[in-house]
């Protein structure tokens, strides 16, 4: 077992949870560069990390991104990046959680990780009486037919980066200038519109806790199954 895990006789082995970094408002490009560098330089012993950030107004366009999904160019920069998916918007008042994980360590495939991220958001919203759900055909989290969280990942040598973005209390107008995630007419919502008045810091902490809990639950289930 590496330094990222510990075997306990007669028990399911435990894994060291990801370290949480709360980084505040940071530029998108430098954060993306740092994620790529971290992933390129990590070893089998590198501890996983979750970065909690906000970004200045930025559009990001995924590998499959089509330029026609930017309906009305504005002064907001468009950065072409290496995650999957189409175009989305990041801005102040939105929680972005970047997951820098060794998927093999956690016995995760991509679909399982997507489900885990979606469930972490669903559970946060559920704490405030808001019913939300993921969609198999269009990854993300939705309240009725309005999207409140978007997801995107990049996998490199069995490790992931990028993550999820949860709209909390932000200016949603920039979403009207795009087809969010490539879907024409997709409505977008946010926590404050749903009566959730908790601040960014509180929601960040709940989201991070849910992500770590989901990872450990998934790992425990896989270990239990393998031992049967």
Buried (B, 14 or more C-beta within 10 A) or exposed (E): EBEBEEEEEEEBEBBEBBEBEEEEEBEBEEBBEBBBEBBEEBEEEBBBBBBBBBBEBBBBBBEEBEEEBBEEEEEBEBEEBBBBBBBBBBBBBBBBBBBBBBBEBBBBEEEBBBBBBBBBBBBBBEEBEBEBEBEEEBBBBBBEEBBBBBBBBBBEEEBBBBBBBBBBBBEBEBBEBBBBBBBEEBBBBBBBBBEBEBEBEEBBBBBBBBBBBBBBEBBBEBBEEEEE
